[in-house]
Amino acid sequence: MHIFTTVEQVQEFLASKRQNNARIAFVPTLGALHVGHLALMKHAQQIADVTVASIFVNPTQFNDPEDLKKYPRPLRSDIHQLTISKVDVLFLPMDDEIYPPGKDLSVHIDLDHLTNVLEGPTRPGHFKGVVTVVKRLLDIVQPDFLIMGQKDYQQQAIISEMIRQLQIPTKLIRHPTERADDGLALSSRNVRIDPKHRPVANTLYQALQKAKRLQFRKNPKEVVALCSDMIEEQGFNLEYFALVDGENLQPIREWNTSASIVACVAAWLGEVRLIDNEIIRE
């Protein structure tokens, strides 16, 4: 595996691959890699000739400084996992490579209808940071494919719309959420779940499955209420449980008004904030 720390290095290497018509797939990460990340790498390898991963703990997408401070950074383990997974390139930049002093990297497009719902109200500035860093990374890597996990559905929807509006020549591919045996969505934050809370951590997944089963049997408002109660009864501090249109992320009122529907949830289990989603209808 090639490890590059500067923009110049990674661009020079990828330019040499493009001369041979190699297709490039890109998986951006914040590190603290787990099985879910490695599944994204495998997906990338199946559709492209060169797989590029990045590890960059982006400070602009953490609205809580304490969350940024606590974010795990097991770099040696991450490099080992990428190496044995036969990833071709790891881009491992410092802050100044992503955000060169004096360079304006602002992305001037209207994404408010996607960023002001679900995660938006409780994480001010988060998606602005995500959009900025992903746009910057796409400009650097210039991949044919961008692989993102379904677990961060809102993030994927926002990046998809950014790519569409800016006409970036990269195809975004959504990879299904990887889960533990009991259904808990795999996340770098899972290591922080208190062992005493772990037995109920899959409640979010169970509630999402319940919502899927109740489609057309009860109206969306009733389903949201039932699933919310189910989560709170297990000791979670629920932020939201919502049934939204899969394209514009706006809440649905009837089952037959949207071509795609997604159930989305965020809740605190002790001191750990968990998110999850389930596609009810493609």
Helices and strands as residue ranges (DSSP letters): E 2-4, H 7-18, E 24-29, H 35-47, E 50-55, G 59-61, H 65-70, H 75-84, E 89-91, H 95-98, H 112-115, G 120-122, H 126-141, E 145-149, G 150-152, H 153-166, E 171-175, G 188-192, G 198-200, H 203-213, H 220-233, E 237-245, G 255-257, E 261-269, E 272-281
